[in-house]
Amino acid sequence: MDYGVQFTSSRKFLTISPIVLYILASFYTKYDPTHFFINTCSLLTVLLPKLPQFHGVRVFGINKY
């Protein structure tokens, strides 16, 4: 995406939108521990691959070829 250039406007949008959804989901579930844990796991699953340190890294060999 964006030829590997970090922190473009589209990457910023795709990083901020899951965070906003996470905050809204946590608020509307009244910070229930079960939902909070599930939301945190899903947020980390979405955000970690977007970090610059993971550019070009293949987790568990997925999409290796």
PDBQT receptor file of N, H, CA, C and O in Angstrom, charges set to zero:
ATOM      1  N   MET A   1       0.838  -1.171   0.000  1.00  0.00    +0.000 N 
ATOM      2  CA  MET A   1       0.000   0.000   0.000  1.00  0.00    +0.000 C 
ATOM      3  C   MET A   1       0.886   1.238   0.000  1.00  0.00    +0.000 C 
ATOM      4  O   MET A   1       1.819   1.334   0.797  1.00  0.00    +0.000 OA
ATOM      5  N   ASP A   2       0.610   2.157  -0.861  1.00  0.00    +0.000 N 
ATOM      6  H   ASP A   2      -0.148   2.080  -1.509  1.00  0.00    +0.000 HD
ATOM      7  CA  ASP A   2       1.368   3.402  -1.004  1.00  0.00    +0.000 C 
ATOM      8  C   ASP A   2       2.845   3.142  -1.239  1.00  0.00    +0.000 C 
ATOM      9  O   ASP A   2       3.689   3.948  -0.848  1.00  0.00    +0.000 OA
ATOM     10  N   TYR A   3       3.162   2.020  -1.876  1.00  0.00    +0.000 N 
ATOM     11  H   TYR A   3       2.477   1.365  -2.193  1.00  0.00    +0.000 HD
ATOM     12  CA  TYR A   3       4.537   1.652  -2.238  1.00  0.00    +0.000 C 
ATOM     13  C   TYR A   3       5.467   1.608  -1.040  1.00  0.00    +0.000 C 
ATOM     14  O   TYR A   3       6.657   1.899  -1.169  1.00  0.00    +0.000 OA
ATOM     15  N   GLY A   4       4.946   1.251   0.118  1.00  0.00    +0.000 N 
ATOM     16  H   GLY A   4       3.980   1.015   0.222  1.00  0.00    +0.000 HD
ATOM     17  CA  GLY A   4       5.767   1.100   1.317  1.00  0.00    +0.000 C 
ATOM     18  C   GLY A   4       6.073   2.397   2.050  1.00  0.00    +0.000 C 
ATOM     19  O   GLY A   4       6.793   2.381   3.049  1.00  0.00    +0.000 OA
ATOM     20  N   VAL A   5       5.545   3.516   1.578  1.00  0.00    +0.000 N 
ATOM     21  H   VAL A   5       4.960   3.529   0.767  1.00  0.00    +0.000 HD
ATOM     22  CA  VAL A   5       5.774   4.798   2.246  1.00  0.00    +0.000 C 
ATOM     23  C   VAL A   5       4.949   4.827   3.530  1.00  0.00    +0.000 C 
ATOM     24  O   VAL A   5       3.754   4.534   3.522  1.00  0.00    +0.000 OA
ATOM     25  N   GLN A   6       5.601   5.182   4.622  1.00  0.00    +0.000 N 
ATOM     26  H   GLN A   6       6.572   5.419   4.629  1.00  0.00    +0.000 HD
ATOM     27  CA  GLN A   6       4.937   5.186   5.922  1.00  0.00    +0.000 C 
ATOM     28  C   GLN A   6       4.254   6.519   6.191  1.00  0.00    +0.000 C 
ATOM     29  O   GLN A   6       4.684   7.560   5.693  1.00  0.00    +0.000 OA
ATOM     30  N   PHE A   7       3.190   6.478   6.979  1.00  0.00    +0.000 N 
ATOM     31  H   PHE A   7       2.841   5.632   7.383  1.00  0.00    +0.000 HD
ATOM     32  CA  PHE A   7       2.485   7.646   7.501  1.00  0.00    +0.000 C 
ATOM     33  C   PHE A   7       1.899   8.545   6.418  1.00  0.00    +0.000 C 
ATOM     34  O   PHE A   7       1.963   9.770   6.517  1.00  0.00    +0.000 OA
ATOM     35  N   THR A   8       1.327   7.926   5.382  1.00  0.00    +0.000 N 
ATOM     36  H   THR A   8       1.276   6.931   5.303  1.00  0.00    +0.000 HD
ATOM     37  CA  THR A   8       0.580   8.705   4.400  1.00  0.00    +0.000 C 
ATOM     38  C   THR A   8      -0.834   8.917   4.948  1.00  0.00    +0.000 C 
ATOM     39  O   THR A   8      -1.200   8.342   5.974  1.00  0.00    +0.000 OA
ATOM     40  N   SER A   9      -1.612   9.730   4.271  1.00  0.00    +0.000 N 
ATOM     41  H   SER A   9      -1.315  10.197   3.438  1.00  0.00    +0.000 HD
ATOM     42  CA  SER A   9      -2.950  10.031   4.781  1.00  0.00    +0.000 C 
ATOM     43  C   SER A   9      -3.839   8.792   4.804  1.00  0.00    +0.000 C 
ATOM     44  O   SER A   9      -4.641   8.628   5.723  1.00  0.00    +0.000 OA
ATOM     45  N   SER A  10      -3.710   7.933   3.824  1.00  0.00    +0.000 N 
ATOM     46  H   SER A  10      -3.058   8.066   3.078  1.00  0.00    +0.000 HD
ATOM     47  CA  SER A  10      -4.546   6.722   3.827  1.00  0.00    +0.000 C 
ATOM     48  C   SER A  10      -4.137   5.766   4.944  1.00  0.00    +0.000 C 
ATOM     49  O   SER A  10      -4.999   5.133   5.554  1.00  0.00    +0.000 OA
ATOM     50  N   ARG A  11      -2.849   5.648   5.221  1.00  0.00    +0.000 N 
ATOM     51  H   ARG A  11      -2.148   6.162   4.725  1.00  0.00    +0.000 HD
ATOM     52  CA  ARG A  11      -2.399   4.794   6.326  1.00  0.00    +0.000 C 
ATOM     53  C   ARG A  11      -2.831   5.371   7.671  1.00  0.00    +0.000 C 
ATOM     54  O   ARG A  11      -3.206   4.625   8.576  1.00  0.00    +0.000 OA
ATOM     55  N   LYS A  12      -2.782   6.669   7.802  1.00  0.00    +0.000 N 
ATOM     56  H   LYS A  12      -2.477   7.275   7.067  1.00  0.00    +0.000 HD
ATOM     57  CA  LYS A  12      -3.234   7.287   9.051  1.00  0.00    +0.000 C 
ATOM     58  C   LYS A  12      -4.721   7.034   9.269  1.00  0.00    +0.000 C 
ATOM     59  O   LYS A  12      -5.149   6.729  10.383  1.00  0.00    +0.000 OA
ATOM     60  N   PHE A  13      -5.507   7.163   8.200  1.00  0.00    +0.000 N 
ATOM     61  H   PHE A  13      -5.159   7.411   7.296  1.00  0.00    +0.000 HD
ATOM     62  CA  PHE A  13      -6.942   6.914   8.314  1.00  0.00    +0.000 C 
ATOM     63  C   PHE A  13      -7.220   5.467   8.702  1.00  0.00    +0.000 C 
ATOM     64  O   PHE A  13      -8.065   5.204   9.558  1.00  0.00    +0.000 OA
ATOM     65  N   LEU A  14      -6.510   4.521   8.071  1.00  0.00    +0.000 N 
ATOM     66  H   LEU A  14      -5.824   4.735   7.376  1.00  0.00    +0.000 HD
ATOM     67  CA  LEU A  14      -6.724   3.107   8.356  1.00  0.00    +0.000 C 
ATOM     68  C   LEU A  14      -6.163   2.699   9.717  1.00  0.00    +0.000 C 
ATOM     69  O   LEU A  14      -6.453   1.603  10.197  1.00  0.00    +0.000 OA
ATOM     70  N   THR A  15      -5.376   3.550  10.336  1.00  0.00    +0.000 N 
ATOM     71  H   THR A  15      -5.140   4.440   9.946  1.00  0.00    +0.000 HD
ATOM     72  CA  THR A  15      -4.902   3.297  11.695  1.00  0.00    +0.000 C 
ATOM     73  C   THR A  15      -5.852   3.908  12.719  1.00  0.00    +0.000 C 
ATOM     74  O   THR A  15      -6.109   3.312  13.765  1.00  0.00    +0.000 OA
ATOM     75  N   ILE A  16      -6.372   5.091  12.417  1.00  0.00    +0.000 N 
ATOM     76  H   ILE A  16      -6.163   5.575  11.567  1.00  0.00    +0.000 HD
ATOM     77  CA  ILE A  16      -7.220   5.793  13.378  1.00  0.00    +0.000 C 
ATOM     78  C   ILE A  16      -8.627   5.207  13.439  1.00  0.00    +0.000 C 
ATOM     79  O   ILE A  16      -9.233   5.174  14.510  1.00  0.00    +0.000 OA
ATOM     80  N   SER A  17      -9.151   4.748  12.315  1.00  0.00    +0.000 N 
ATOM     81  H   SER A  17      -8.658   4.775  11.445  1.00  0.00    +0.000 HD
ATOM     82  CA  SER A  17     -10.530   4.252  12.318  1.00  0.00    +0.000 C 
ATOM     83  C   SER A  17     -10.733   3.035  13.230  1.00  0.00    +0.000 C 
ATOM     84  O   SER A  17     -11.749   3.002  13.924  1.00  0.00    +0.000 OA
ATOM     85  N   PRO A  18      -9.841   2.028  13.282  1.00  0.00    +0.000 N 
ATOM     86  CA  PRO A  18     -10.056   0.941  14.253  1.00  0.00    +0.000 C 
ATOM     87  C   PRO A  18      -9.947   1.403  15.706  1.00  0.00    +0.000 C 
ATOM     88  O   PRO A  18     -10.613   0.859  16.587  1.00  0.00    +0.000 OA
ATOM     89  N   ILE A  19      -9.115   2.399  15.948  1.00  0.00    +0.000 N 
ATOM     90  H   ILE A  19      -8.575   2.841  15.232  1.00  0.00    +0.000 HD
ATOM     91  CA  ILE A  19      -8.975   2.913  17.318  1.00  0.00    +0.000 C 
ATOM     92  C   ILE A  19     -10.268   3.597  17.753  1.00  0.00    +0.000 C 
ATOM     93  O   ILE A  19     -10.714   3.416  18.886  1.00  0.00    +0.000 OA
ATOM     94  N   VAL A  20     -10.870   4.377  16.863  1.00  0.00    +0.000 N 
ATOM     95  H   VAL A  20     -10.507   4.523  15.942  1.00  0.00    +0.000 HD
ATOM     96  CA  VAL A  20     -12.137   5.041  17.183  1.00  0.00    +0.000 C 
ATOM     97  C   VAL A  20     -13.226   4.006  17.415  1.00  0.00    +0.000 C 
ATOM     98  O   VAL A  20     -14.009   4.134  18.357  1.00  0.00    +0.000 OA
ATOM     99  N   LEU A  21     -13.287   2.974  16.562  1.00  0.00    +0.000 N 
ATOM    100  H   LEU A  21     -12.651   2.870  15.798  1.00  0.00    +0.000 HD
ATOM    101  CA  LEU A  21     -14.275   1.915  16.758  1.00  0.00    +0.000 C 
ATOM    102  C   LEU A  21     -14.047   1.176  18.068  1.00  0.00    +0.000 C 
ATOM    103  O   LEU A  21     -15.007   0.788  18.734  1.00  0.00    +0.000 OA
ATOM    104  N   TYR A  22     -12.793   0.976  18.445  1.00  0.00    +0.000 N 
ATOM    105  H   TYR A  22     -12.013   1.291  17.904  1.00  0.00    +0.000 HD
ATOM    106  CA  TYR A  22     -12.460   0.314  19.708  1.00  0.00    +0.000 C 
ATOM    107  C   TYR A  22     -12.954   1.127  20.899  1.00  0.00    +0.000 C 
ATOM    108  O   TYR A  22     -13.535   0.579  21.837  1.00  0.00    +0.000 OA
ATOM    109  N   ILE A  23     -12.722   2.422  20.856  1.00  0.00    +0.000 N 
ATOM    110  H   ILE A  23     -12.251   2.867  20.094  1.00  0.00    +0.000 HD
ATOM    111  CA  ILE A  23     -13.168   3.302  21.951  1.00  0.00    +0.000 C 
ATOM    112  C   ILE A  23     -14.692   3.302  22.044  1.00  0.00    +0.000 C 
ATOM    113  O   ILE A  23     -15.252   3.209  23.136  1.00  0.00    +0.000 OA
ATOM    114  N   LEU A  24     -15.365   3.408  20.884  1.00  0.00    +0.000 N 
ATOM    115  H   LEU A  24     -14.910   3.483  19.997  1.00  0.00    +0.000 HD
ATOM    116  CA  LEU A  24     -16.828   3.394  20.890  1.00  0.00    +0.000 C 
ATOM    117  C   LEU A  24     -17.384   2.060  21.380  1.00  0.00    +0.000 C 
ATOM    118  O   LEU A  24     -18.335   2.033  22.162  1.00  0.00    +0.000 OA
ATOM    119  N   ALA A  25     -16.799   0.961  20.929  1.00  0.00    +0.000 N 
ATOM    120  H   ALA A  25     -16.027   0.983  20.294  1.00  0.00    +0.000 HD
ATOM    121  CA  ALA A  25     -17.284  -0.356  21.360  1.00  0.00    +0.000 C 
ATOM    122  C   ALA A  25     -17.056  -0.551  22.850  1.00  0.00    +0.000 C 
ATOM    123  O   ALA A  25     -17.905  -1.120  23.536  1.00  0.00    +0.000 OA
ATOM    124  N   SER A  26     -15.932  -0.090  23.356  1.00  0.00    +0.000 N 
ATOM    125  H   SER A  26     -15.242   0.373  22.799  1.00  0.00    +0.000 HD
ATOM    126  CA  SER A  26     -15.657  -0.219  24.787  1.00  0.00    +0.000 C 
ATOM    127  C   SER A  26     -16.636   0.621  25.602  1.00  0.00    +0.000 C 
ATOM    128  O   SER A  26     -17.107   0.190  26.655  1.00  0.00    +0.000 OA
ATOM    129  N   PHE A  27     -16.935   1.805  25.116  1.00  0.00    +0.000 N 
ATOM    130  H   PHE A  27     -16.552   2.155  24.261  1.00  0.00    +0.000 HD
ATOM    131  CA  PHE A  27     -17.855   2.681  25.826  1.00  0.00    +0.000 C 
ATOM    132  C   PHE A  27     -19.262   2.102  25.869  1.00  0.00    +0.000 C 
ATOM    133  O   PHE A  27     -19.902   2.085  26.920  1.00  0.00    +0.000 OA
ATOM    134  N   TYR A  28     -19.745   1.621  24.709  1.00  0.00    +0.000 N 
ATOM    135  H   TYR A  28     -19.225   1.635  23.855  1.00  0.00    +0.000 HD
ATOM    136  CA  TYR A  28     -21.122   1.135  24.649  1.00  0.00    +0.000 C 
ATOM    137  C   TYR A  28     -21.326  -0.223  25.312  1.00  0.00    +0.000 C 
ATOM    138  O   TYR A  28     -22.459  -0.585  25.627  1.00  0.00    +0.000 OA
ATOM    139  N   THR A  29     -20.254  -0.980  25.530  1.00  0.00    +0.000 N 
ATOM    140  H   THR A  29     -19.333  -0.686  25.275  1.00  0.00    +0.000 HD
ATOM    141  CA  THR A  29     -20.388  -2.230  26.290  1.00  0.00    +0.000 C 
ATOM    142  C   THR A  29     -20.099  -1.998  27.763  1.00  0.00    +0.000 C 
ATOM    143  O   THR A  29     -20.024  -2.944  28.547  1.00  0.00    +0.000 OA
ATOM    144  N   LYS A  30     -19.938  -0.736  28.132  1.00  0.00    +0.000 N 
ATOM    145  H   LYS A  30     -20.000   0.032  27.495  1.00  0.00    +0.000 HD
ATOM    146  CA  LYS A  30     -19.700  -0.330  29.521  1.00  0.00    +0.000 C 
ATOM    147  C   LYS A  30     -18.477  -1.012  30.127  1.00  0.00    +0.000 C 
ATOM    148  O   LYS A  30     -18.458  -1.368  31.305  1.00  0.00    +0.000 OA
ATOM    149  N   TYR A  31     -17.449  -1.184  29.278  1.00  0.00    +0.000 N 
ATOM    150  H   TYR A  31     -17.464  -0.895  28.321  1.00  0.00    +0.000 HD
ATOM    151  CA  TYR A  31     -16.149  -1.733  29.692  1.00  0.00    +0.000 C 
ATOM    152  C   TYR A  31     -16.284  -3.095  30.366  1.00  0.00    +0.000 C 
ATOM    153  O   TYR A  31     -15.566  -3.405  31.316  1.00  0.00    +0.000 OA
ATOM    154  N   ASP A  32     -17.219  -3.906  29.859  1.00  0.00    +0.000 N 
ATOM    155  H   ASP A  32     -17.802  -3.654  29.087  1.00  0.00    +0.000 HD
ATOM    156  CA  ASP A  32     -17.380  -5.279  30.332  1.00  0.00    +0.000 C 
ATOM    157  C   ASP A  32     -16.068  -6.033  30.069  1.00  0.00    +0.000 C 
ATOM    158  O   ASP A  32     -15.548  -5.982  28.954  1.00  0.00    +0.000 OA
ATOM    159  N   PRO A  33     -15.523  -6.733  31.079  1.00  0.00    +0.000 N 
ATOM    160  CA  PRO A  33     -14.211  -7.376  30.911  1.00  0.00    +0.000 C 
ATOM    161  C   PRO A  33     -14.128  -8.356  29.737  1.00  0.00    +0.000 C 
ATOM    162  O   PRO A  33     -13.103  -8.413  29.058  1.00  0.00    +0.000 OA
ATOM    163  N   THR A  34     -15.178  -9.116  29.495  1.00  0.00    +0.000 N 
ATOM    164  H   THR A  34     -16.011  -9.069  30.047  1.00  0.00    +0.000 HD
ATOM    165  CA  THR A  34     -15.149 -10.075  28.383  1.00  0.00    +0.000 C 
ATOM    166  C   THR A  34     -15.085  -9.358  27.042  1.00  0.00    +0.000 C 
ATOM    167  O   THR A  34     -14.249  -9.680  26.198  1.00  0.00    +0.000 OA
ATOM    168  N   HIS A  35     -15.962  -8.396  26.851  1.00  0.00    +0.000 N 
ATOM    169  H   HIS A  35     -16.641  -8.135  27.536  1.00  0.00    +0.000 HD
ATOM    170  CA  HIS A  35     -15.962  -7.637  25.595  1.00  0.00    +0.000 C 
ATOM    171  C   HIS A  35     -14.690  -6.809  25.457  1.00  0.00    +0.000 C 
ATOM    172  O   HIS A  35     -14.157  -6.660  24.358  1.00  0.00    +0.000 OA
ATOM    173  N   PHE A  36     -14.209  -6.276  26.567  1.00  0.00    +0.000 N 
ATOM    174  H   PHE A  36     -14.642  -6.398  27.460  1.00  0.00    +0.000 HD
ATOM    175  CA  PHE A  36     -12.998  -5.470  26.532  1.00  0.00    +0.000 C 
ATOM    176  C   PHE A  36     -11.810  -6.313  26.066  1.00  0.00    +0.000 C 
ATOM    177  O   PHE A  36     -10.999  -5.848  25.266  1.00  0.00    +0.000 OA
ATOM    178  N   PHE A  37     -11.704  -7.539  26.556  1.00  0.00    +0.000 N 
ATOM    179  H   PHE A  37     -12.363  -7.917  27.206  1.00  0.00    +0.000 HD
ATOM    180  CA  PHE A  37     -10.615  -8.427  26.159  1.00  0.00    +0.000 C 
ATOM    181  C   PHE A  37     -10.715  -8.782  24.677  1.00  0.00    +0.000 C 
ATOM    182  O   PHE A  37      -9.711  -8.758  23.964  1.00  0.00    +0.000 OA
ATOM    183  N   ILE A  38     -11.918  -9.110  24.213  1.00  0.00    +0.000 N 
ATOM    184  H   ILE A  38     -12.733  -9.130  24.792  1.00  0.00    +0.000 HD
ATOM    185  CA  ILE A  38     -12.111  -9.464  22.802  1.00  0.00    +0.000 C 
ATOM    186  C   ILE A  38     -11.811  -8.264  21.908  1.00  0.00    +0.000 C 
ATOM    187  O   ILE A  38     -11.163  -8.409  20.871  1.00  0.00    +0.000 OA
ATOM    188  N   ASN A  39     -12.275  -7.089  22.301  1.00  0.00    +0.000 N 
ATOM    189  H   ASN A  39     -12.801  -6.971  23.143  1.00  0.00    +0.000 HD
ATOM    190  CA  ASN A  39     -12.013  -5.878  21.506  1.00  0.00    +0.000 C 
ATOM    191  C   ASN A  39     -10.524  -5.542  21.478  1.00  0.00    +0.000 C 
ATOM    192  O   ASN A  39     -10.004  -5.117  20.447  1.00  0.00    +0.000 OA
ATOM    193  N   THR A  40      -9.839  -5.730  22.603  1.00  0.00    +0.000 N 
ATOM    194  H   THR A  40     -10.262  -6.076  23.441  1.00  0.00    +0.000 HD
ATOM    195  CA  THR A  40      -8.402  -5.442  22.644  1.00  0.00    +0.000 C 
ATOM    196  C   THR A  40      -7.631  -6.395  21.750  1.00  0.00    +0.000 C 
ATOM    197  O   THR A  40      -6.723  -5.978  21.033  1.00  0.00    +0.000 OA
ATOM    198  N   CYS A  41      -7.984  -7.668  21.787  1.00  0.00    +0.000 N 
ATOM    199  H   CYS A  41      -8.722  -8.007  22.370  1.00  0.00    +0.000 HD
ATOM    200  CA  CYS A  41      -7.314  -8.649  20.916  1.00  0.00    +0.000 C 
ATOM    201  C   CYS A  41      -7.538  -8.323  19.445  1.00  0.00    +0.000 C 
ATOM    202  O   CYS A  41      -6.610  -8.395  18.640  1.00  0.00    +0.000 OA
ATOM    203  N   SER A  42      -8.759  -7.967  19.099  1.00  0.00    +0.000 N 
ATOM    204  H   SER A  42      -9.514  -7.908  19.753  1.00  0.00    +0.000 HD
ATOM    205  CA  SER A  42      -9.039  -7.646  17.700  1.00  0.00    +0.000 C 
ATOM    206  C   SER A  42      -8.342  -6.348  17.279  1.00  0.00    +0.000 C 
ATOM    207  O   SER A  42      -7.886  -6.235  16.141  1.00  0.00    +0.000 OA
ATOM    208  N   LEU A  43      -8.256  -5.381  18.176  1.00  0.00    +0.000 N 
ATOM    209  H   LEU A  43      -8.626  -5.473  19.101  1.00  0.00    +0.000 HD
ATOM    210  CA  LEU A  43      -7.557  -4.143  17.850  1.00  0.00    +0.000 C 
ATOM    211  C   LEU A  43      -6.073  -4.411  17.598  1.00  0.00    +0.000 C 
ATOM    212  O   LEU A  43      -5.504  -3.895  16.636  1.00  0.00    +0.000 OA
ATOM    213  N   LEU A  44      -5.452  -5.208  18.452  1.00  0.00    +0.000 N 
ATOM    214  H   LEU A  44      -5.914  -5.627  19.233  1.00  0.00    +0.000 HD
ATOM    215  CA  LEU A  44      -4.040  -5.528  18.264  1.00  0.00    +0.000 C 
ATOM    216  C   LEU A  44      -3.814  -6.332  16.989  1.00  0.00    +0.000 C 
ATOM    217  O   LEU A  44      -2.799  -6.158  16.314  1.00  0.00    +0.000 OA
ATOM    218  N   THR A  45      -4.749  -7.203  16.661  1.00  0.00    +0.000 N 
ATOM    219  H   THR A  45      -5.574  -7.344  17.209  1.00  0.00    +0.000 HD
ATOM    220  CA  THR A  45      -4.645  -7.984  15.431  1.00  0.00    +0.000 C 
ATOM    221  C   THR A  45      -4.689  -7.091  14.195  1.00  0.00    +0.000 C 
ATOM    222  O   THR A  45      -4.050  -7.382  13.184  1.00  0.00    +0.000 OA
ATOM    223  N   VAL A  46      -5.440  -6.018  14.286  1.00  0.00    +0.000 N 
ATOM    224  H   VAL A  46      -5.959  -5.782  15.107  1.00  0.00    +0.000 HD
ATOM    225  CA  VAL A  46      -5.567  -5.105  13.150  1.00  0.00    +0.000 C 
ATOM    226  C   VAL A  46      -4.413  -4.103  13.102  1.00  0.00    +0.000 C 
ATOM    227  O   VAL A  46      -3.930  -3.768  12.020  1.00  0.00    +0.000 OA
ATOM    228  N   LEU A  47      -3.969  -3.622  14.265  1.00  0.00    +0.000 N 
ATOM    229  H   LEU A  47      -4.361  -3.893  15.144  1.00  0.00    +0.000 HD
ATOM    230  CA  LEU A  47      -2.983  -2.543  14.274  1.00  0.00    +0.000 C 
ATOM    231  C   LEU A  47      -1.529  -2.994  14.175  1.00  0.00    +0.000 C 
ATOM    232  O   LEU A  47      -0.716  -2.300  13.565  1.00  0.00    +0.000 OA
ATOM    233  N   LEU A  48      -1.190  -4.122  14.750  1.00  0.00    +0.000 N 
ATOM    234  H   LEU A  48      -1.851  -4.685  15.246  1.00  0.00    +0.000 HD
ATOM    235  CA  LEU A  48       0.211  -4.544  14.729  1.00  0.00    +0.000 C 
ATOM    236  C   LEU A  48       0.793  -4.695  13.322  1.00  0.00    +0.000 C 
ATOM    237  O   LEU A  48       1.926  -4.268  13.098  1.00  0.00    +0.000 OA
ATOM    238  N   PRO A  49       0.074  -5.282  12.369  1.00  0.00    +0.000 N 
ATOM    239  CA  PRO A  49       0.653  -5.378  11.021  1.00  0.00    +0.000 C 
ATOM    240  C   PRO A  49       0.868  -4.034  10.338  1.00  0.00    +0.000 C 
ATOM    241  O   PRO A  49       1.626  -3.950   9.372  1.00  0.00    +0.000 OA
ATOM    242  N   LYS A  50       0.219  -2.990  10.820  1.00  0.00    +0.000 N 
ATOM    243  H   LYS A  50      -0.397  -3.058  11.605  1.00  0.00    +0.000 HD
ATOM    244  CA  LYS A  50       0.362  -1.676  10.197  1.00  0.00    +0.000 C 
ATOM    245  C   LYS A  50       1.608  -0.921  10.672  1.00  0.00    +0.000 C 
ATOM    246  O   LYS A  50       1.956   0.115  10.105  1.00  0.00    +0.000 OA
ATOM    247  N   LEU A  51       2.271  -1.425  11.691  1.00  0.00    +0.000 N 
ATOM    248  H   LEU A  51       1.989  -2.266  12.152  1.00  0.00    +0.000 HD
ATOM    249  CA  LEU A  51       3.458  -0.745  12.212  1.00  0.00    +0.000 C 
ATOM    250  C   LEU A  51       4.608  -0.814  11.208  1.00  0.00    +0.000 C 
ATOM    251  O   LEU A  51       4.731  -1.795  10.474  1.00  0.00    +0.000 OA
ATOM    252  N   PRO A  52       5.447   0.216  11.172  1.00  0.00    +0.000 N 
ATOM    253  CA  PRO A  52       6.573   0.220  10.228  1.00  0.00    +0.000 C 
ATOM    254  C   PRO A  52       7.543  -0.941  10.446  1.00  0.00    +0.000 C 
ATOM    255  O   PRO A  52       8.193  -1.376   9.496  1.00  0.00    +0.000 OA
ATOM    256  N   GLN A  53       7.655  -1.444  11.659  1.00  0.00    +0.000 N 
ATOM    257  H   GLN A  53       7.128  -1.090  12.431  1.00  0.00    +0.000 HD
ATOM    258  CA  GLN A  53       8.573  -2.539  11.946  1.00  0.00    +0.000 C 
ATOM    259  C   GLN A  53       8.146  -3.837  11.268  1.00  0.00    +0.000 C 
ATOM    260  O   GLN A  53       8.973  -4.726  11.064  1.00  0.00    +0.000 OA
ATOM    261  N   PHE A  54       6.875  -3.958  10.918  1.00  0.00    +0.000 N 
ATOM    262  H   PHE A  54       6.203  -3.236  11.084  1.00  0.00    +0.000 HD
ATOM    263  CA  PHE A  54       6.357  -5.170  10.302  1.00  0.00    +0.000 C 
ATOM    264  C   PHE A  54       6.237  -5.065   8.786  1.00  0.00    +0.000 C 
ATOM    265  O   PHE A  54       5.641  -5.942   8.161  1.00  0.00    +0.000 OA
ATOM    266  N   HIS A  55       6.785  -4.020   8.181  1.00  0.00    +0.000 N 
ATOM    267  H   HIS A  55       7.269  -3.308   8.688  1.00  0.00    +0.000 HD
ATOM    268  CA  HIS A  55       6.701  -3.866   6.736  1.00  0.00    +0.000 C 
ATOM    269  C   HIS A  55       7.518  -4.975   6.061  1.00  0.00    +0.000 C 
ATOM    270  O   HIS A  55       8.728  -5.076   6.259  1.00  0.00    +0.000 OA
ATOM    271  N   GLY A  56       6.850  -5.788   5.276  1.00  0.00    +0.000 N 
ATOM    272  H   GLY A  56       5.867  -5.706   5.114  1.00  0.00    +0.000 HD
ATOM    273  CA  GLY A  56       7.505  -6.871   4.559  1.00  0.00    +0.000 C 
ATOM    274  C   GLY A  56       7.702  -8.134   5.374  1.00  0.00    +0.000 C 
ATOM    275  O   GLY A  56       8.260  -9.103   4.861  1.00  0.00    +0.000 OA
ATOM    276  N   VAL A  57       7.265  -8.160   6.623  1.00  0.00    +0.000 N 
ATOM    277  H   VAL A  57       6.812  -7.372   7.040  1.00  0.00    +0.000 HD
ATOM    278  CA  VAL A  57       7.413  -9.335   7.478  1.00  0.00    +0.000 C 
ATOM    279  C   VAL A  57       6.227 -10.260   7.240  1.00  0.00    +0.000 C 
ATOM    280  O   VAL A  57       5.080  -9.815   7.201  1.00  0.00    +0.000 OA
ATOM    281  N   ARG A  58       6.506 -11.534   7.085  1.00  0.00    +0.000 N 
ATOM    282  H   ARG A  58       7.438 -11.896   7.117  1.00  0.00    +0.000 HD
ATOM    283  CA  ARG A  58       5.455 -12.534   6.898  1.00  0.00    +0.000 C 
ATOM    284  C   ARG A  58       5.300 -13.330   8.183  1.00  0.00    +0.000 C 
ATOM    285  O   ARG A  58       6.241 -13.986   8.630  1.00  0.00    +0.000 OA
ATOM    286  N   VAL A  59       4.122 -13.273   8.774  1.00  0.00    +0.000 N 
ATOM    287  H   VAL A  59       3.358 -12.739   8.411  1.00  0.00    +0.000 HD
ATOM    288  CA  VAL A  59       3.853 -13.979  10.017  1.00  0.00    +0.000 C 
ATOM    289  C   VAL A  59       3.445 -15.408   9.686  1.00  0.00    +0.000 C 
ATOM    290  O   VAL A  59       2.541 -15.621   8.878  1.00  0.00    +0.000 OA
ATOM    291  N   PHE A  60       4.088 -16.370  10.289  1.00  0.00    +0.000 N 
ATOM    292  H   PHE A  60       4.823 -16.197  10.945  1.00  0.00    +0.000 HD
ATOM    293  CA  PHE A  60       3.811 -17.792  10.105  1.00  0.00    +0.000 C 
ATOM    294  C   PHE A  60       3.935 -18.226   8.653  1.00  0.00    +0.000 C 
ATOM    295  O   PHE A  60       3.355 -19.241   8.268  1.00  0.00    +0.000 OA
ATOM    296  N   GLY A  61       4.679 -17.481   7.837  1.00  0.00    +0.000 N 
ATOM    297  H   GLY A  61       5.151 -16.656   8.150  1.00  0.00    +0.000 HD
ATOM    298  CA  GLY A  61       4.879 -17.865   6.446  1.00  0.00    +0.000 C 
ATOM    299  C   GLY A  61       3.680 -17.622   5.544  1.00  0.00    +0.000 C 
ATOM    300  O   GLY A  61       3.661 -18.106   4.412  1.00  0.00    +0.000 OA
ATOM    301  N   ILE A  62       2.679 -16.887   6.014  1.00  0.00    +0.000 N 
ATOM    302  H   ILE A  62       2.694 -16.495   6.934  1.00  0.00    +0.000 HD
ATOM    303  CA  ILE A  62       1.497 -16.604   5.202  1.00  0.00    +0.000 C 
ATOM    304  C   ILE A  62       1.888 -15.654   4.082  1.00  0.00    +0.000 C 
ATOM    305  O   ILE A  62       2.619 -14.690   4.310  1.00  0.00    +0.000 OA
ATOM    306  N   ASN A  63       1.407 -15.919   2.875  1.00  0.00    +0.000 N 
ATOM    307  H   ASN A  63       0.813 -16.702   2.690  1.00  0.00    +0.000 HD
ATOM    308  CA  ASN A  63       1.712 -15.127   1.665  1.00  0.00    +0.000 C 
ATOM    309  C   ASN A  63       3.204 -15.098   1.375  1.00  0.00    +0.000 C 
ATOM    310  O   ASN A  63       3.741 -14.072   0.959  1.00  0.00    +0.000 OA
ATOM    311  N   LYS A  64       3.859 -16.203   1.590  1.00  0.00    +0.000 N 
ATOM    312  H   LYS A  64       3.423 -17.037   1.928  1.00  0.00    +0.000 HD
ATOM    313  CA  LYS A  64       5.304 -16.268   1.389  1.00  0.00    +0.000 C 
ATOM    314  C   LYS A  64       5.645 -16.245  -0.105  1.00  0.00    +0.000 C 
ATOM    315  O   LYS A  64       6.668 -15.688  -0.504  1.00  0.00    +0.000 OA
ATOM    316  N   TYR A  65       4.792 -16.847  -0.917  1.00  0.00    +0.000 N 
ATOM    317  H   TYR A  65       3.961 -17.299  -0.593  1.00  0.00    +0.000 HD
ATOM    318  CA  TYR A  65       5.112 -16.946  -2.344  1.00  0.00    +0.000 C 
ATOM    319  C   TYR A  65       4.199 -16.106  -3.159  1.00  0.00    +0.000 C 
ATOM    320  O   TYR A  65       4.323 -16.068  -4.383  1.00  0.00    +0.000 OA
TER     321      TYR A  65
